[in-house]
């Protein structure tokens, strides 16, 4: 559902009246877990926890990235005015989960390639060790 300028939402729920509270609320509404968001932003989980508990604040560029990921306006994240999590949060959650699944599939494929490469390396090293052992046995 699209909102006009007059329909701008102001959230003032007691727990969400801080930057950290709004980050947490929007992340939950978008269906993004803490670890996934930290990974997407290139920060540690502890950094995310500090932001959500108002012990520190993200940079403006990170706030803009989070707003985009959550489907909210940067102004809402910063001040609580503007477009916040709305009724289409299920759709955003679905998109976030699809994106996470895509990332997991890519990681799975990369891990498969690494396993195959490591297996071949082990086979080569094993062959070399066996050849050396045979050479030693023949020499003695």
Secondary structure as UniProt FT lines:
FT   HELIX           5..7
FT   HELIX           14..16
FT   HELIX           19..30
FT   HELIX           34..41
FT   HELIX           45..52
FT   TURN            53..54
FT   HELIX           60..70
FT   HELIX           74..79
FT   TURN            87..88
FT   HELIX           89..139
//
